[in-house]
Amino acid sequence: MAVEDKYISYRIYLVAFTMFVMAIAITVKLTNIQWVEGDYYRKLAKERTVRNFIIPANKGNIYSADGSLLATSIPKYTIRFDAMAPKSEAFEKNVKSLADSLGILLGKSSSTFLSDLRKARATKNRYFLVARDVSYTQYSKIKSYPLFNSGAYKGGIIIEQKTVREHPIGKIAERTIGYERLTPAGIEDGKGIEWAFRKYLNGKDGKILKQKIAKGQWKPIRDVNEVDPQDGYDVISTIDVYIQDIAHHALLKQLRAYNADHGCVVVMETKTGKIKAISNLGKDPKSINKSADSTYFETTNYAIAESHEPGSTYKLADLMTLLEDKKIDTSAVFDTQGGIITYFGEKVRDSHDGGYGRISLAKGFEVSSNTVMVQAVYNNYKNNPAQFVNHLNGYGLNKPLGLPIKGEGMPKVPQPGDKNWSAISLPWMAFGYGVSITPLQTLTFYNSVANNGEMVKPQFVSEIKEWNKTIKKFNKEVINPKVCSMETIAKLKAVMKNVVKKGTGAKLYSKDFSMAGKTGTAQANYAKNGGTEKHYISSFVGYFPADEPKYSCIVVVHEPNTTNNNYYGADVAGPVFKRIAQKIFTDAPSTNTIKSLNRKNAKQENDYTDYYTKAQKKQNLIPNLKGMSGMDAVALLGNLGVKVKVVGIGKVKNQSIPAGQNLDKNTTIILELS
C-alpha cells in the first residue's frame, strides 16, 4: 500500500511540475507578445479590423467638337444568387415569380430560370450566376423582383458592380478614341486619346478608413485619413461626328468594292490643323476567304502608325524644291523618252505606255509622269544631292510630327553620305521610292500648301473641361511658319487644281465643285505569304474648295484588287476624297442670312426677362427629364450642379433619381438614353 501511495505522489508531483513549466512558458510568451512582438500583433489586428478602402474616381468623358459623346464610363452589374440564404418557405413562395420576371427581362425562358434556381438550391450553390453585364435599368428592376427584394441576407441576391468604357457612336473612330488597360502582366498600356490624355481623364482616387463590424460588413470611420475622390476632366476632341460618319462610310464602301486589305482617311481643318475625321479600317483578321464581303474593323491606326513608300504624292516635294531653288520653271519641257528612262541599269517607267512625248514640267506633274519628275530632279541635283535632301529635311519630312497619340510611324529620307545612300537614291526619291512617310505626315505637308505656306501640327483635342469650366485649351501649333515662298505656293496650287481638272484626277472633276490634289500609286516592296505577286498602295491627297481651302484630306488604300488592272489612286482612293468633299459642302443644310439682328422686339424682350427671372430661382428638386434630348438634360443638370452619367444616345428614357426628389449635388444621376 505504501508503494502505491508513493507512486501516486510521484504522479502528482509530475503533473504539478508540468503545470508549473507551462505557466512559466505562458508567462514568457505573454511577456514576449506584450513587449517584444506587441507592435506586430497590434498592427496585424488593426489590419484585419480596420482597412483603407479605395473610392474610385469617375473617369471623364470624351466629346466630339459638336458635343456628341464619344466615350463614357457606365456601370455594369453581375447578378448572382446565394441559394442558401432564403428560408425554405420564402424560396418556395417566390421562386416561380422570380423566374418569370427574369425570363421576361433577360429574354430567356421562365422554365429554364426556374430549373436553374431550384438546382442551385438543391446543390447548395451560394454563388449561382444569374446574369452578366446588366445595365443600371435592368439592375434596378432585378433587385425589385420577388425574393430578391428581400435583400442579400433574406433574398440571397449578390450584386457585383464594375465600370466599363462605352462608345455611344459605335465603332466609328474607335482606334483614335483609343483605350486604357492593364496587360496580362499588369503593365499599364493604351492607345489613342484615352491613353494620351489619361492624366486629365482619370482623376484621382479617394480613400476612406473602414472598420469591420461583421462578416463582410465594414463601417466608415470618419477621420483625417479620408480623402475624397477627384473626378476626371472631360476631353473635347476635334472630331466632327457628321464629317467622321461621311469619311468612315465612304472609305468602307471603297474597301469593300475593291476587296482591299486596309485603308485610312483623314480630314483636317486647313487653318487650324484640327482633325475633323479619321478612319482606319482593316479586314477582320479572322476572315479566312478574304472575300469582298469581309467585315472591316478599326484594328490599327494606319494614318498615324503606318510609314510606307508614298509613290507619286511625294512629287509635290520635288516641285516645291525645284521652284524654290529657281532651278527650273513649270514651263520647262522634257522628253518622256517613250515612257522609259534608265539610271544605273534600273528603269523608271511611266504608267502610260509609250510615255507622253514632249511635255512641260507642269504637265508632267499633272499626269504624274515619273520620267519627267525624275529628269527634273536628277538633272538639277545630281552634282549636289544634299541641296535637294536638305529641302526635304526643312519641310520636316525626315522626322515625326511629335503627336501626343502613341505609336507614330517614323519617316525615312535617305541622306547623302549614309551607308544606305546609293547612285539611284536621288532619282528614286523623285517618284516616291526609297523614302517612307505616314499618311498624316503627307497630309500635313500638303495642308501647308493649302494654308499658304504655314505648316500646322495636327490637333486631336481642343479643350479640357470640368463641366462648363475650361481647364486647359489647346491652341494652334505652328511647325513651320513658311515652308516656301508665296510665288511657289501659287504655282503649286495651280498645278494641283489642274490634276483634278485635266490630269490623273480628271475622273473626279466637277464643274460645280472645285478640288485640288495629287494622285499616288505605289508598288509595295514586299511579298505576302511567300508569294511574288505585286501589291499596290493607292492614294489621293489634296484640299477643297480649291480656291479657298477649308479642309485638306488624304485617302490611302492598301492592296486593292488588281483583277481589272484598276488600282490607281484616282480610281481607288480618289472617289473617297470626292465623296467626302461633296457630302460636306453639297449635302450640308444651307442657311439663309438674317438681316437686322440688332433690331429689338418688345415681345421677345419681355419673354426673355420672364425666363431669366424664373431661371434665377433656386431649384431644390430633381426635374423630370424624360423625353428631353440627352445634351439638353446634361446641360440642365450641370447648371444645377448635379453630376451626370449618360448611357446610350438620343432622348432621356429613364433617370436613376425620380423627378421631385430633393436635389443633392453630391449625388450622381444616371440618364438612360434611347
C-alpha positions in Angstrom: 0.0 0.0 0.0 2.8 2.3 0.9 4.4 1.7 -2.5 1.2 2.5 -4.3 0.8 5.8 -2.3 4.4 6.7 -3.2 3.6 6.0 -6.9 0.6 8.3 -6.7 2.7 11.0 -5.0 5.2 10.9 -7.9 2.4 11.3 -10.4 1.0 14.3 -8.5 4.5 15.9 -8.4 4.9 15.3 -12.1 1.6 16.9 -13.0 2.3 19.8 -10.8 5.8 20.3 -12.3 4.4 20.1 -15.8 1.7 22.7 -15.0 4.4 24.9 -13.4 6.5 24.7 -16.5 3.5 25.5 -18.7 2.7 28.5 -16.5 6.2 29.8 -16.9 6.1 29.3 -20.7 2.7 31.1 -20.9 4.1 34.0 -18.8 7.2 34.2 -21.0 5.1 34.2 -24.2 2.7 36.8 -22.8 5.7 39.0 -21.8 7.2 38.5 -25.3 3.9 39.4 -27.0 3.4 42.4 -24.8 6.9 43.9 -25.0 8.7 42.2 -27.9 6.1 41.3 -30.6 3.3 43.5 -29.3 3.6 46.1 -32.1 3.4 43.4 -34.8 0.3 41.8 -33.4 -1.4 45.1 -32.7 -0.7 46.1 -36.3 -2.0 42.7 -37.6 -5.2 43.1 -35.5 -5.8 46.6 -36.8 -5.2 45.5 -40.4 -7.8 42.8 -40.0 -10.4 45.0 -38.4 -9.5 48.5 -39.9 -8.7 48.9 -43.5 -8.3 51.7 -46.1 -10.8 51.3 -49.0 -10.3 53.0 -52.4 -13.0 55.3 -53.6 -12.7 55.2 -57.4 -12.8 58.5 -59.2 -15.3 58.9 -62.0 -13.4 58.9 -65.3 -14.1 61.9 -67.6 -16.0 61.7 -70.9 -14.6 62.3 -74.4 -16.8 64.5 -76.6 -16.7 65.4 -80.2 -16.3 69.0 -81.4 -20.1 69.2 -81.9 -20.9 67.9 -78.4 -21.6 64.3 -79.2 -20.5 61.8 -76.6 -17.6 59.6 -78.0 -16.6 57.8 -74.8 -18.1 57.5 -71.4 -18.0 55.2 -68.3 -21.1 53.4 -67.3 -21.8 50.9 -64.6 -22.4 47.2 -65.5 -23.7 44.7 -63.0 -23.3 40.9 -62.4 -26.2 39.4 -60.5 -25.6 36.2 -58.5 -27.7 34.2 -56.1 -26.9 32.7 -52.7 -29.4 29.8 -52.9 -29.0 29.0 -49.2 -29.8 32.5 -47.9 -33.6 32.4 -48.2 -35.7 30.3 -45.9 -37.4 27.3 -47.5 -40.9 28.9 -47.1 -39.7 32.2 -48.8 -37.9 30.4 -51.5 -40.9 28.2 -52.5 -43.3 31.1 -52.3 -41.3 33.4 -54.6 -39.1 31.3 -56.9 -41.7 30.9 -59.7 -42.5 34.6 -59.8 -38.7 35.4 -59.7 -38.1 33.0 -62.7 -41.0 34.5 -64.6 -39.7 38.1 -64.1 -36.1 37.2 -65.0 -37.3 35.4 -68.1 -39.2 38.4 -69.4 -36.4 40.9 -68.7 -33.4 38.8 -69.9 -35.1 37.1 -72.9 -34.7 33.6 -71.5 -37.4 31.1 -70.8 -39.0 31.1 -67.4 -38.8 27.4 -67.1 -35.0 27.5 -67.6 -34.6 30.0 -64.9 -36.9 28.0 -62.6 -34.9 24.8 -63.2 -31.6 26.6 -62.6 -32.7 28.3 -59.4 -34.0 25.0 -58.0 -30.9 23.2 -59.0 -28.8 25.9 -57.2 -30.9 25.4 -54.1 -30.5 21.6 -54.2 -26.8 21.7 -54.7 -26.4 24.4 -52.0 -24.8 26.8 -54.6 -24.0 30.1 -52.8 -22.7 31.9 -55.9 -25.0 31.0 -58.7 -24.7 33.2 -61.8 -28.0 34.9 -62.8 -26.8 37.4 -65.4 -23.7 39.3 -66.6 -23.3 42.8 -68.0 -26.6 44.0 -66.7 -27.4 47.7 -67.3 -28.4 50.0 -64.5 -32.1 50.0 -65.5 -32.1 46.2 -65.6 -30.3 46.0 -62.2 -32.9 48.3 -60.7 -35.7 46.1 -61.9 -34.0 42.8 -60.8 -33.4 43.9 -57.3 -37.2 44.7 -57.0 -38.3 41.2 -58.1 -39.8 38.7 -55.7 -37.3 37.2 -53.3 -34.5 39.5 -54.4 -36.4 42.4 -53.0 -35.7 41.0 -49.5 -32.0 41.9 -49.9 -28.8 39.9 -49.6 -29.4 38.1 -46.3 -33.0 37.1 -46.7 -33.3 37.1 -50.5 -29.9 35.9 -51.5 -29.2 38.5 -54.2 -25.5 39.2 -54.7 -24.6 42.3 -56.7 -21.2 42.9 -58.3 -20.5 46.2 -60.0 -17.9 47.2 -62.5 -17.3 50.3 -64.6 -16.8 49.8 -68.4 -15.9 52.3 -71.1 -18.5 52.6 -73.8 -18.5 54.4 -77.2 -22.1 55.7 -77.8 -21.5 56.3 -81.6 -20.2 52.7 -82.1 -17.0 51.6 -83.8 -16.5 54.9 -85.7 -13.1 56.4 -84.9 -12.7 53.7 -82.2 -8.9 53.4 -82.8 -8.3 57.2 -82.4 -10.5 57.4 -79.3 -8.4 54.5 -78.1 -8.4 52.8 -74.7 -6.5 52.3 -71.5 -5.9 48.9 -70.0 -3.7 46.6 -67.9 -1.8 43.9 -69.8 -1.9 40.3 -68.5 1.5 41.1 -66.9 -0.1 44.0 -65.0 1.5 46.7 -67.1 -0.5 49.9 -67.9 -1.0 50.2 -71.7 -3.2 52.0 -74.1 -3.8 53.8 -77.3 -5.3 56.9 -78.8 -6.9 59.9 -76.9 -7.8 57.7 -73.9 -4.1 56.9 -73.3 -2.5 60.2 -74.4 -4.8 62.3 -72.2 -5.3 59.9 -69.3 -3.8 62.3 -66.8 -6.8 64.6 -67.4 -9.5 61.8 -67.8 -8.7 59.6 -64.9 -8.9 61.9 -62.0 -7.6 60.9 -58.6 -9.0 58.0 -56.5 -10.0 58.8 -52.9 -9.7 56.6 -49.8 -11.7 56.0 -46.7 -10.9 54.1 -43.5 -13.4 51.5 -42.5 -13.8 49.2 -39.5 -15.0 45.6 -39.8 -18.2 45.2 -37.8 -19.4 41.8 -39.1 -18.6 39.3 -41.7 -18.3 41.1 -45.0 -19.6 44.4 -43.4 -17.4 47.4 -42.9 -18.3 50.7 -41.3 -16.7 54.0 -42.4 -14.5 55.7 -39.8 -14.6 59.4 -40.3 -11.2 60.8 -39.6 -8.3 62.7 -41.1 -7.4 59.8 -43.3 -10.5 60.2 -45.5 -9.7 61.6 -48.9 -12.5 62.5 -51.4 -12.0 61.3 -55.0 -11.4 63.9 -57.6 -13.3 63.1 -60.8 -11.6 63.2 -64.1 -12.0 66.1 -66.5 -13.8 65.8 -69.8 -11.8 65.9 -73.1 -13.2 67.8 -76.0 -11.8 66.3 -79.2 -11.6 68.0 -82.6 -13.6 65.2 -84.3 -16.8 66.3 -86.0 -19.3 63.4 -85.9 -21.0 64.4 -89.2 -17.7 64.5 -91.1 -16.5 61.4 -89.3 -19.6 59.5 -90.4 -19.1 60.6 -94.0 -15.4 59.6 -94.1 -15.9 56.3 -92.4 -18.7 55.1 -94.7 -17.0 56.4 -97.9 -13.8 54.5 -97.0 -15.7 51.4 -96.0 -17.7 51.3 -99.3 -14.5 51.6 -101.4 -12.6 49.0 -99.4 -15.4 46.5 -99.9 -15.7 47.4 -103.6 -12.0 46.7 -104.2 -11.7 43.9 -101.6 -8.7 45.8 -100.3 -6.7 44.8 -97.3 -6.9 48.0 -95.3 -7.0 51.8 -95.7 -7.4 55.1 -93.9 -8.8 58.6 -94.4 -8.1 61.8 -92.5 -9.9 65.1 -92.9 -8.0 68.2 -91.4 -9.2 71.7 -91.0 -6.8 73.7 -93.1 -6.0 76.8 -91.0 -6.0 75.1 -87.5 -4.8 71.6 -88.1 -7.8 70.2 -86.2 -8.5 66.6 -87.2 -12.3 66.6 -88.1 -12.4 62.9 -89.1 -10.0 59.9 -89.1 -11.0 56.4 -90.0 -8.7 53.4 -90.1 -10.2 50.2 -91.4 -8.6 46.8 -91.8 -10.0 43.4 -92.8 -11.1 41.1 -90.0 -8.0 39.0 -89.2 -10.3 36.0 -88.6 -11.6 36.2 -92.1 -10.3 33.1 -94.0 -11.6 33.6 -97.5 -10.8 37.3 -97.7 -13.9 37.9 -99.8 -15.2 41.3 -100.8 -17.9 40.8 -98.1 -15.3 40.7 -95.3 -16.1 42.9 -92.4 -13.6 45.7 -91.7 -12.7 47.0 -88.3 -10.7 49.7 -86.6 -7.7 47.5 -85.7 -4.7 49.7 -86.3 -4.3 53.5 -86.5 -2.8 53.3 -90.0 -2.9 57.0 -90.6 -0.6 57.7 -87.7 1.4 54.5 -87.4 2.0 53.1 -90.9 5.1 54.6 -92.6 5.5 53.4 -96.2 6.7 54.4 -99.6 4.2 57.1 -100.8 4.7 56.9 -104.6 3.6 59.9 -106.6 2.2 62.0 -103.8 5.8 62.7 -102.9 6.3 64.6 -106.2 4.9 67.8 -104.6 8.1 68.0 -102.5 10.1 67.7 -105.8 8.2 70.5 -107.5 8.4 72.7 -104.4 12.1 72.3 -104.1 12.8 72.9 -107.8 10.7 76.1 -107.8 12.2 77.4 -104.5 15.7 77.0 -105.8 14.7 78.5 -109.1 16.4 75.6 -110.9 13.5 75.4 -113.4 10.1 76.7 -114.1 6.8 74.8 -114.6 7.0 75.7 -118.4 10.3 73.8 -118.9 9.8 71.0 -121.5 11.0 67.4 -121.1 11.1 64.4 -123.4 9.4 61.4 -121.7 11.5 59.1 -124.0 8.8 56.6 -124.8 7.8 56.3 -121.2 11.1 54.5 -120.1 14.3 56.1 -118.8 17.3 54.2 -117.4 19.5 55.2 -114.4 22.5 53.0 -113.5 20.9 50.0 -115.1 17.5 50.5 -113.4 14.4 51.5 -115.4 12.0 54.3 -114.5 8.7 53.8 -116.2 5.6 55.9 -116.8 2.2 54.3 -116.1 1.1 55.4 -119.6 2.6 53.0 -122.2 4.7 54.9 -124.7 5.1 57.9 -122.5 3.7 61.4 -123.1 6.1 62.7 -125.8 7.5 66.2 -125.0 5.6 67.9 -122.2 6.1 70.7 -119.7 7.1 70.2 -116.1 3.6 71.3 -115.0 2.0 68.8 -117.4 4.4 66.1 -116.1 3.2 66.7 -112.6 -0.5 66.8 -113.6 -0.3 63.4 -115.4 2.1 62.1 -112.8 4.9 61.3 -115.3 7.8 59.5 -113.4 10.2 60.1 -116.3 9.6 63.9 -116.3 9.9 64.4 -112.5 13.0 62.1 -112.2 14.8 64.0 -115.0 13.9 67.4 -113.5 15.3 66.4 -110.0 18.3 64.3 -111.2 19.5 66.8 -113.8 19.4 69.7 -111.4 20.7 68.0 -108.2 23.0 65.1 -109.3 26.1 67.1 -108.5 24.8 68.3 -105.2 22.1 65.8 -103.9 22.5 67.3 -100.4 20.9 70.5 -101.6 17.8 68.6 -102.6 17.7 66.5 -99.4 18.2 69.5 -97.2 15.0 70.9 -98.5 13.1 67.7 -97.7 14.5 67.9 -94.2 13.5 71.6 -94.0 9.9 70.6 -94.8 10.0 68.2 -91.8 9.7 65.1 -94.0 12.5 63.4 -92.2 11.1 63.5 -88.7 7.9 62.6 -86.9 5.3 65.2 -86.1 5.6 64.6 -82.4 1.9 63.8 -81.9 0.5 63.2 -78.3 -1.0 59.9 -79.6 1.3 57.0 -79.1 2.7 54.9 -82.0 3.6 57.5 -84.6 5.5 55.9 -87.5 9.0 57.1 -88.3 9.5 58.7 -91.7 12.7 58.0 -93.7 14.6 60.2 -96.0 18.0 58.8 -97.2 20.8 61.2 -96.5 23.9 61.6 -98.8 26.9 60.1 -97.1 24.8 57.5 -95.2 25.7 53.8 -95.7 22.3 53.2 -97.4 22.8 56.1 -99.9 23.5 54.9 -103.5 23.6 56.2 -107.0 19.9 55.5 -107.6 18.8 57.1 -104.3 18.2 60.6 -105.8 16.3 59.5 -108.9 14.2 57.0 -106.9 13.3 59.6 -104.3 11.9 61.8 -107.1 9.0 59.5 -107.7 8.4 58.4 -104.1 10.5 55.3 -103.7 13.3 54.7 -101.2 11.6 57.1 -98.8 8.9 56.4 -96.2 6.2 58.6 -94.6 2.9 58.1 -92.8 -0.4 59.3 -94.3 -0.8 62.0 -91.6 2.7 63.3 -92.3 1.9 63.5 -96.0 -1.4 65.3 -95.3 0.4 67.8 -93.0 2.8 68.7 -95.8 0.0 69.2 -98.4 -2.0 71.1 -95.9 0.8 73.6 -95.6 0.4 74.5 -99.3 -3.4 74.8 -98.9 -2.7 77.1 -95.9 -0.4 79.4 -97.9 2.8 78.0 -96.6 2.1 77.8 -92.9 2.5 74.2 -91.6 0.4 73.4 -88.6 0.6 70.4 -86.3 -2.4 68.0 -86.5 -4.6 68.5 -83.4 -6.9 65.9 -81.9 -8.0 67.6 -78.7 -9.1 71.2 -78.4 -10.0 71.6 -74.8 -10.1 70.0 -71.3 -13.2 70.9 -69.3 -14.7 70.4 -65.9 -18.4 70.9 -66.7 -18.6 74.3 -68.2 -15.2 75.4 -66.9 -12.2 75.3 -69.2 -9.2 73.7 -67.5 -6.8 73.8 -70.5 -7.2 75.0 -74.1 -5.0 73.6 -76.9 -4.4 76.3 -79.5 -3.0 76.0 -83.0 0.6 74.9 -83.0 2.8 76.1 -85.9 5.5 73.7 -87.1 6.9 75.9 -89.8 5.5 79.4 -90.5 6.6 79.4 -94.1 7.6 76.2 -95.9 8.2 78.1 -99.1 7.5 81.5 -100.9 4.1 82.6 -101.9 5.2 82.6 -105.5 5.9 78.9 -105.3 2.6 78.3 -103.4 0.7 79.9 -106.2 2.3 77.7 -108.8 1.8 74.6 -106.7 -1.9 75.4 -106.2 -2.4 75.9 -109.9 -0.9 72.5 -110.9 -2.8 70.6 -108.2 -6.0 72.2 -109.4 -5.2 71.0 -112.9 -4.5 67.5 -111.6 -8.2 67.3 -110.9 -9.3 69.3 -113.9 -7.3 67.7 -116.7 -4.7 65.4 -115.1 -4.7 62.0 -113.4 -7.7 63.0 -111.3 -9.9 64.2 -114.2 -12.5 61.5 -113.3 -13.1 63.4 -110.1 -13.7 66.8 -111.7 -17.0 68.6 -111.3 -17.7 72.0 -112.8 -20.0 72.6 -109.8 -17.4 72.0 -107.1 -13.6 72.6 -107.1 -10.9 70.3 -105.6 -7.2 70.2 -105.9 -4.7 67.5 -105.1 -2.4 64.7 -106.3 -2.9 61.0 -107.1 -0.5 58.4 -106.0 0.1 54.7 -106.8 3.0 52.8 -105.2 4.0 49.2 -105.7 4.5 47.7 -102.2 8.1 46.5 -101.7 7.2 43.2 -100.1 5.6 39.9 -100.9 2.9 38.3 -98.8 2.7 34.7 -97.7 5.9 33.8 -99.6 4.4 34.8 -102.9 5.7 37.2 -105.6 2.6 38.9 -106.7 2.5 42.7 -106.8 0.7 44.7 -104.2 -0.3 48.3 -104.7 -0.9 51.3 -102.4 -3.4 53.7 -103.9 -3.7 57.3 -102.6 -5.2 60.7 -103.1 -4.3 63.8 -101.1 -5.5 67.4 -101.5 -7.8 70.0 -100.3 -11.2 71.7 -101.1 -12.5 74.1 -102.2 -9.5 74.6 -104.5 -9.6 78.5 -104.4 -10.3 79.0 -100.7 -9.3 75.7 -98.9 -11.2 74.9 -95.8 -10.3 71.2 -95.4 -7.5 69.0 -96.6 -7.9 65.3 -96.9 -5.8 62.1 -97.6 -7.1 58.7 -98.6 -4.8 55.6 -98.7 -6.0 52.1 -99.7 -3.6 49.2 -99.4 -3.8 46.1 -101.7 -6.9 46.8 -103.8 -8.0 44.0 -106.1 -5.9 44.2 -109.3 -8.1 41.9 -111.4 -9.3 44.7 -113.7 -5.9 46.5 -113.6 -7.8 49.3 -111.8 -5.6 50.0 -108.8 -4.6 53.6 -109.5 -5.0 56.4 -106.9 -7.6 58.2 -109.0 -9.8 55.1 -109.4 -9.5 53.7 -105.8 -8.7 56.5 -103.4 -10.0 59.5 -105.4 -13.7 58.7 -105.2 -13.5 58.6 -101.4 -12.0 62.0 -101.4 -14.7 63.3 -103.8 -17.5 61.8 -101.8 -16.3 63.4 -98.6 -15.8 66.8 -100.2 -19.2 66.7 -101.9 -21.0 65.5 -98.8 -19.6 68.2 -96.6 -20.4 71.1 -98.9 -23.2 69.8 -101.2 -25.3 67.8 -98.8 -24.9 70.1 -95.8 -28.0 72.1 -95.0 -27.9 75.7 -96.3 -28.7 78.6 -94.1 -30.2 82.0 -95.0 -28.6 85.2 -94.0 -30.6 87.0 -91.3 -30.7 90.8 -91.5 -31.3 93.4 -88.9 -30.1 91.2 -86.0 -29.8 94.3 -83.7 -33.5 95.2 -84.1 -35.3 94.6 -80.8 -38.7 93.0 -80.5 -40.8 94.1 -77.5 -42.4 90.7 -77.0 -39.1 88.8 -77.2 -37.6 91.2 -74.7 -40.5 90.6 -72.2 -40.3 86.8 -72.7 -36.6 86.8 -72.1 -37.0 88.9 -69.0 -39.6 86.5 -67.7 -37.5 83.4 -68.4 -34.4 85.0 -66.9 -36.3 85.8 -63.7 -37.6 82.2 -63.4 -34.1 80.8 -64.1 -32.7 82.6 -61.2 -35.0 80.9 -58.7 -33.2 78.2 -56.7 -34.1 74.7 -57.8 -34.3 72.3 -54.9 -35.9 69.3 -56.7 -34.7 66.9 -59.4 -36.6 67.9 -62.6 -38.5 65.5 -64.9 -36.0 64.8 -67.7 -37.9 62.1 -69.6 -38.3 62.9 -73.3 -35.6 65.6 -73.2 -32.6 65.3 -75.5 -29.5 64.0 -73.8 -27.4 67.1 -74.4 -30.2 69.4 -73.0 -30.6 67.2 -70.0 -26.9 67.1 -69.2 -26.7 70.9 -69.6 -29.7 71.4 -67.3 -28.3 69.2 -64.6 -24.9 70.7 -65.0 -26.4 74.1 -64.3 -27.9 72.7 -61.1 -24.5 71.3 -60.1 -25.6 67.7 -60.3 -23.1 65.0 -61.5 -24.4 63.1 -64.5 -23.6 59.7 -66.2 -25.1 59.1 -69.6 -25.9 55.7 -71.1 -26.8 55.5 -74.8 -27.7 58.3 -77.2 -30.9 60.2 -78.1 -33.6 61.3 -75.7 -33.9 60.5 -72.0 -35.8 57.3 -71.5 -35.1 56.7 -67.7 -33.5 58.7 -64.9 -32.0 56.9 -61.9 -33.3 59.6 -59.5 -37.0 60.2 -60.0 -38.3 63.7 -60.5 -39.4 65.5 -57.4 -36.7 64.2 -55.1 -34.6 66.6 -53.2 -31.6 68.0 -55.0 -28.2 66.7 -53.7 -25.2 68.0 -55.5 -23.1 65.1 -54.2 -25.3 62.5 -56.0 -24.7 61.2 -59.5 -27.8 60.8 -61.6 -27.7 58.2 -64.4 -29.6 59.0 -67.6 -30.6 56.2 -69.9 -31.0 57.5 -73.5 -32.6 55.8 -76.5 
